[in-house]
Amino acid sequence: MTTVPSAPPPSMRLRELAFGAACAAALRAAARLGVADALGDTPMSAEDLAAAVKAEPKPLRRLLRALSCYGVFAEREDGAFAHTDLSRLLREDDPHSLRAITLWCTEPWTWDAWPLLDEAVRTGRNVVQDLYGKEFFTYLNEDAPESADVFNRAMTTSSRQSAQDVADLLDLSGASSVADIGGGQGHVVASLLEKYPAMRGTLLDLPRVVDNADPRLREGGALADRVRIVPADCRETVPVKADVYVIKNILEWDDDSTARCLRNVIAAGGPGTRVVVIENLVDDTPSMRFSTAMDLLLLLNVGGAKHTTDSMVERLTAAGLVIDAIRPVNPYLHAFDCTVPG
């Protein structure tokens, strides 16, 4: 039976860290094979699991043994494997599923980019432009559509899981319209429209994204008559007039792209408009290892960064917004409630 060792010496710990890619690759393999989905509440042998996921039993046992060292699956005395709290999060049907996020963090382009982290640190520039000759999201949508789909699913999962928290936090009782800028498939705007039955909404995001908008927002959906879907890049234009603009988890690009998005929102809304920016902050999070790793990944792909409270305040005020309040949405997200001054 594989056990999780406690307090390894520094030399062993550093060896383990240097092999961190093996853990990431094992998580990706388990997610792509659908091992967590095949394993139910009853422990299963590696042979039975292999038959279920169409894999070879011996290599699958090696994969599960490696993951069990990290608490992802558990090997029993009889050699069967059982779920743990971590492995259940790889299930597609788990309400808190992180399968899409796991795949996104281990997509093929990441294995090209990570070895060039020293170059990104040396120059302060993203490495994707040199790797593929294109801006990151252009590369995804034109050359790596499967990876673009993984990104959209990951963002959809994250948005779906936090949308109700956002709706619960925001008091929009004085507003008649809300626009979700870069809002993915529209889970936030849908939750807000459900909370406020008289409100009208707009979802703005790239064409490939809004083509797969939440069914509630599409023709025939429960909210379709109260929402407008606008395919656009908010860094280029925001052709939407609203009382309140919500910008969630997208201001992590390079500074110029962030400034252009904010400038376009401010120009569209005009004086007195409310702008709510919602972000995961690298200096106020229950998961610093994840947030700092994602911060480095943003440096690699778009030359961006996870924000600290101070850096977010700096960018919002530089854009001309007045920050009225900063409040936690949940342990992972904070809302910067702002106004466009007169």
ZAMINU-447093 format. One record per residue (C-alpha): residue number from 1; x, y, z negated. Coordinates in Angstrom, 3 decimals, always signed. Example, Ala and Ser with C-alpha at 12.3 -4.5 7.8 and 13.67 -1.06 7.14 Angstrom:
2
 num       xx       yy       zz
   1  +12.300   -4.500   -7.800
   2  +13.670   -1.060   -7.140
This chain:
342
 num       xx       yy       zz
   1   +0.000   +0.000   +0.000
   2   +1.295   +3.472   +0.904
   3   +1.457   +5.914   -1.982
   4   +2.031   +9.658   -2.043
   5   +5.421  +10.307   -3.705
   6   +5.632  +12.981   -6.366
   7   +8.272  +15.705   -6.622
   8  +10.882  +14.481   -4.129
   9  +14.386  +15.940   -4.528
  10  +15.195  +19.052   -2.448
  11  +17.245  +17.081   +0.094
  12  +14.308  +14.756   +0.779
  13  +11.777  +17.585   +0.795
  14  +13.752  +19.472   +3.434
  15  +13.977  +16.323   +5.556
  16  +10.209  +15.977   +5.292
  17   +9.698  +19.595   +6.300
  18  +12.036  +19.207   +9.281
  19   +9.836  +16.345  +10.444
  20   +6.667  +18.432  +10.093
  21   +5.985  +18.007  +13.810
  22   +5.417  +14.300  +13.209
  23   +2.567  +15.080  +10.821
  24   +1.013  +17.538  +13.266
  25   +1.320  +15.028  +16.095
  26   -0.218  +12.286  +13.955
  27   -3.188  +14.490  +13.105
  28   -3.649  +15.304  +16.776
  29   -3.471  +11.636  +17.752
  30   -6.039  +10.644  +15.127
  31   -8.352  +13.445  +16.248
  32   -8.053  +12.558  +19.950
  33   -8.508   +8.856  +19.292
  34  -11.595   +9.515  +17.176
  35  -10.334   +7.409  +14.270
  36  -12.197   +9.398  +11.632
  37  -15.445   +9.107  +13.585
  38  -15.015   +5.341  +13.951
  39  -14.367   +4.847  +10.238
  40  -17.532   +4.938   +8.167
  41  -18.114   +4.665   +4.435
  42  -16.884   +1.071   +4.397
  43  -13.099   +0.548   +4.643
  44  -11.923   -1.072   +7.868
  45   -8.878   -3.036   +8.908
  46   -6.452   -1.575  +11.417
  47   -7.528   -4.323  +13.820
  48  -11.201   -3.382  +13.637
  49  -10.430   +0.313  +13.914
  50   -8.172   -0.335  +16.886
  51  -10.990   -2.199  +18.650
  52  -13.372   +0.670  +17.922
  53  -11.074   +3.370  +19.341
  54   -9.543   +1.221  +22.102
  55   -5.990   +1.279  +20.733
  56   -3.343   -1.272  +19.855
  57   -3.612   -2.479  +16.214
  58   +0.075   -2.342  +15.230
  59   +0.771   +1.222  +16.457
  60   -2.542   +2.374  +14.957
  61   -1.531   +0.929  +11.583
  62   +1.737   +2.858  +11.813
  63   -0.187   +6.050  +12.606
  64   -2.563   +5.552   +9.673
  65   +0.305   +4.670   +7.343
  66   +2.048   +7.932   +8.236
  67   -1.120   +9.979   +7.717
  68   -1.912   +8.284   +4.421
  69   +1.380   +9.670   +3.060
  70   -0.275  +13.083   +3.342
  71   -3.609  +11.989   +1.890
  72   -5.270  +11.747   +5.306
  73   -6.909   +8.304   +5.077
  74   -6.011   +5.887   +2.278
  75   -4.533   +2.411   +2.576
  76   -6.008   -0.118   +0.150
  77   -4.336   -3.111   -1.488
  78   -5.963   -5.442   +1.040
  79   -4.518   -3.444   +3.955
  80   -7.804   -1.854   +4.969
  81   -8.096   +1.901   +5.444
  82  -10.663   +4.187   +3.842
  83  -11.653   +7.823   +4.184
  84  -10.355  +10.597   +1.956
  85  -11.656  +14.133   +1.573
  86   -9.058  +15.221   +4.146
  87   -9.740  +12.547   +6.753
  88  -13.496  +13.224   +6.673
  89  -12.757  +16.739   +7.942
  90  -11.496  +15.150  +11.186
  91  -15.000  +13.794  +11.864
  92  -16.922  +15.600  +14.574
  93  -20.155  +15.388  +12.577
  94  -18.820  +16.676   +9.259
  95  -20.470  +20.040   +8.409
  96  -17.043  +21.421   +7.507
  97  -15.234  +19.703  +10.381
  98  -11.737  +20.891  +11.220
  99  -11.269  +18.585  +14.175
 100  -11.368  +21.392  +16.734
 101   -8.980  +23.540  +14.688
 102   -6.608  +20.580  +14.358
 103   -6.584  +20.110  +18.119
 104   -6.163  +23.835  +18.771
 105   -3.117  +24.074  +16.495
 106   -1.485  +21.167  +18.342
 107   -2.387  +21.879  +21.971
 108   +0.297  +21.125  +24.608
 109   +1.345  +24.776  +24.965
 110   +2.241  +24.920  +21.252
 111   +4.895  +22.231  +21.765
 112   +6.428  +24.395  +24.494
 113   +6.326  +27.542  +22.386
 114   +7.456  +26.493  +18.888
 115  +11.071  +25.722  +19.912
 116  +11.362  +29.352  +21.065
 117  +10.367  +30.868  +17.720
 118  +13.895  +32.148  +17.153
 119  +13.642  +34.066  +20.432
 120  +10.293  +35.570  +19.414
 121  +11.746  +36.593  +16.044
 122  +14.823  +38.050  +17.733
 123  +12.853  +40.127  +20.243
 124   +9.485  +40.622  +18.554
 125   +7.823  +39.556  +21.804
 126   +5.573  +36.642  +22.676
 127   +7.226  +33.762  +24.546
 128   +4.211  +32.617  +26.568
 129   +4.691  +35.332  +29.187
 130   +8.146  +33.986  +29.993
 131   +7.078  +30.340  +29.735
 132   +4.116  +30.543  +32.086
 133   +4.465  +33.906  +33.828
 134   +1.055  +35.033  +32.588
 135   -0.623  +36.664  +29.606
 136   -1.743  +33.953  +27.192
 137   -5.522  +33.963  +27.712
 138   -5.084  +34.364  +31.464
 139   -2.873  +31.277  +31.399
 140   -5.427  +29.337  +29.350
 141   -8.374  +30.161  +31.555
 142   -6.576  +29.795  +34.898
 143   -4.088  +26.975  +34.274
 144   -5.179  +25.158  +31.125
 145   -9.001  +25.070  +31.105
 146   -9.113  +22.045  +28.803
 147   -7.033  +23.937  +26.263
 148   -9.283  +26.961  +26.717
 149  -12.256  +24.736  +25.909
 150  -10.497  +23.505  +22.758
 151   -9.898  +27.126  +21.739
 152  -13.542  +28.010  +22.299
 153  -14.709  +24.982  +20.295
 154  -12.321  +25.845  +17.464
 155  -13.503  +29.450  +17.344
 156  -17.128  +28.300  +17.591
 157  -16.665  +25.941  +14.653
 158  -15.021  +28.663  +12.577
 159  -17.695  +31.194  +13.500
 160  -20.566  +28.803  +12.835
 161  -19.190  +27.952   +9.403
 162  -18.791  +31.617   +8.374
 163  -21.685  +33.283  +10.241
 164  -24.159  +32.907   +7.403
 165  -21.627  +34.328   +4.927
 166  -21.299  +37.403   +7.145
 167  -25.069  +37.784   +7.457
 168  -25.505  +37.423   +3.701
 169  -22.892  +40.113   +3.025
 170  -23.968  +42.782   +5.496
 171  -26.859  +45.087   +4.680
 172  -28.078  +46.346   +8.069
 173  -31.511  +47.406   +6.870
 174  -31.036  +50.947   +8.193
 175  -29.980  +49.853  +11.680
 176  -32.042  +48.892  +14.718
 177  -29.253  +47.335  +16.815
 178  -26.036  +45.379  +16.310
 179  -23.291  +44.381  +18.750
 180  -20.996  +41.415  +18.183
 181  -17.755  +42.317  +19.983
 182  -15.606  +39.388  +21.025
 183  -18.261  +37.330  +19.299
 184  -17.630  +34.003  +20.989
 185  -20.848  +32.052  +21.352
 186  -22.778  +34.474  +19.157
 187  -23.290  +32.718  +15.834
 188  -22.791  +35.936  +13.856
 189  -25.213  +38.026  +15.896
 190  -27.724  +35.158  +15.849
 191  -27.553  +34.970  +12.046
 192  -28.021  +38.732  +11.777
 193  -31.012  +38.721  +14.128
 194  -32.595  +35.939  +12.095
 195  -32.057  +37.991   +8.931
 196  -33.553  +41.132  +10.500
 197  -36.565  +40.214  +12.691
 198  -36.981  +43.725  +14.104
 199  -33.350  +44.174  +15.107
 200  -31.971  +43.898  +18.621
 201  -28.509  +42.539  +19.333
 202  -25.742  +42.265  +21.908
 203  -23.106  +39.585  +22.338
 204  -19.974  +40.642  +24.234
 205  -17.153  +38.294  +25.166
 206  -15.320  +36.921  +28.190
 207  -17.544  +35.417  +30.919
 208  -16.316  +31.854  +30.365
 209  -17.186  +32.171  +26.681
 210  -20.647  +33.709  +26.847
 211  -21.660  +31.241  +29.552
 212  -21.861  +28.798  +26.637
 213  -23.616  +31.110  +24.187
 214  -25.607  +29.747  +21.280
 215  -28.849  +28.211  +22.641
 216  -30.836  +30.555  +20.386
 217  -29.553  +33.473  +22.475
 218  -29.966  +32.022  +25.946
 219  -33.103  +32.078  +28.098
 220  -35.862  +30.203  +26.325
 221  -34.111  +30.456  +22.971
 222  -35.798  +31.738  +19.827
 223  -33.822  +35.009  +19.907
 224  -33.434  +35.489  +23.660
 225  -35.945  +38.337  +23.924
 226  -34.022  +40.384  +21.343
 227  -30.480  +39.938  +22.587
 228  -28.388  +41.028  +25.551
 229  -25.391  +38.943  +26.622
 230  -22.585  +41.000  +28.172
 231  -19.613  +39.294  +29.863
 232  -16.646  +41.636  +29.372
 233  -13.150  +41.994  +27.917
 234  -13.404  +44.382  +24.975
 235   -9.796  +45.461  +25.552
 236  -10.902  +46.863  +28.912
 237  -14.451  +48.088  +28.288
 238  -17.298  +47.985  +25.776
 239  -20.416  +48.915  +27.801
 240  -22.678  +48.521  +24.781
 241  -24.456  +51.117  +22.650
 242  -25.412  +49.981  +19.141
 243  -25.900  +51.295  +15.613
 244  -23.476  +48.725  +14.182
 245  -20.521  +46.946  +15.786
 246  -19.135  +43.755  +14.268
 247  -15.584  +42.748  +15.240
 248  -14.646  +39.417  +13.704
 249  -11.285  +37.643  +13.857
 250  -10.084  +39.117  +17.140
 251   -7.829  +42.034  +16.136
 252   -4.759  +39.812  +15.973
 253   -3.343  +40.699  +19.380
 254   -0.383  +42.968  +19.984
 255   -0.873  +46.499  +18.654
 256   -1.743  +47.974  +22.063
 257   -4.557  +45.482  +22.681
 258   -5.936  +46.028  +19.181
 259   -5.847  +49.808  +19.655
 260   -7.601  +49.582  +23.031
 261  -10.398  +47.418  +21.620
 262  -11.005  +49.793  +18.718
 263  -10.815  +52.826  +21.012
 264  -13.418  +51.305  +23.344
 265  -15.778  +50.499  +20.466
 266  -15.447  +54.005  +19.020
 267  -16.097  +55.591  +22.430
 268  -19.150  +53.389  +22.997
 269  -20.661  +54.007  +19.581
 270  -19.888  +57.669  +19.016
 271  -19.926  +59.686  +15.775
 272  -21.741  +58.124  +12.837
 273  -21.551  +54.588  +14.203
 274  -20.802  +51.820  +11.718
 275  -17.969  +49.422  +12.614
 276  -17.437  +46.301  +10.517
 277  -14.116  +44.550  +11.072
 278  -13.830  +41.056   +9.583
 279  -10.443  +39.365   +9.308
 280   -8.512  +36.619   +7.576
 281   -5.740  +38.426   +5.670
 282   -2.352  +36.839   +5.258
 283   -1.832  +38.493   +1.855
 284   -5.192  +37.515   +0.337
 285   -6.049  +33.912   +1.139
 286   -6.282  +30.596   -0.702
 287   -4.125  +28.976   +1.997
 288   -0.879  +30.850   +2.514
 289   +0.798  +27.953   +4.324
 290   -1.917  +27.875   +6.977
 291   -2.178  +31.659   +7.285
 292   +1.572  +32.225   +7.598
 293   +1.854  +29.403  +10.148
 294   -0.983  +30.908  +12.188
 295   +0.752  +34.269  +11.879
 296   +3.856  +32.798  +13.531
 297   +1.749  +31.134  +16.219
 298   +0.193  +34.504  +17.049
 299   +3.683  +35.942  +17.455
 300   +4.460  +33.183  +19.948
 301   +1.326  +33.346  +22.087
 302   +0.118  +36.959  +22.142
 303   +2.797  +38.876  +20.269
 304   +0.216  +39.468  +17.563
 305   +0.004  +38.939  +13.828
 306   -2.237  +38.042  +10.949
 307   -2.919  +41.235   +9.070
 308   -2.206  +42.217   +5.512
 309   -4.686  +44.540   +3.833
 310   -2.303  +47.459   +4.398
 311   -1.608  +46.678   +8.058
 312   -5.336  +46.387   +8.793
 313   -6.032  +49.688   +7.035
 314   -3.193  +51.277   +9.020
 315   -4.602  +50.150  +12.376
 316   -8.181  +51.122  +11.591
 317   -7.264  +54.586  +10.361
 318   -4.856  +55.106  +13.274
 319   -7.774  +54.374  +15.608
 320   -9.736  +57.151  +13.908
 321  -12.096  +55.137  +11.732
 322  -12.989  +56.058   +8.161
 323  -12.899  +53.010   +5.881
 324  -15.815  +53.107   +3.460
 325  -15.294  +49.769   +1.710
 326  -13.243  +46.560   +1.800
 327  -15.118  +43.500   +0.527
 328  -14.597  +39.744   +0.536
 329  -16.950  +37.794   +2.798
 330  -15.788  +34.467   +1.386
 331  -12.408  +33.261   +0.074
 332  -10.958  +33.325   +3.603
 333  -12.418  +36.507   +5.109
 334  -12.583  +40.202   +4.237
 335  -14.842  +42.876   +5.724
 336  -13.589  +46.402   +6.403
 337  -16.720  +48.547   +6.532
 338  -15.961  +51.639   +8.595
 339  -17.605  +54.695  +10.147
 340  -16.809  +56.671  +13.285
 341  -16.404  +60.235  +11.948
 342  -18.371  +63.132  +13.355
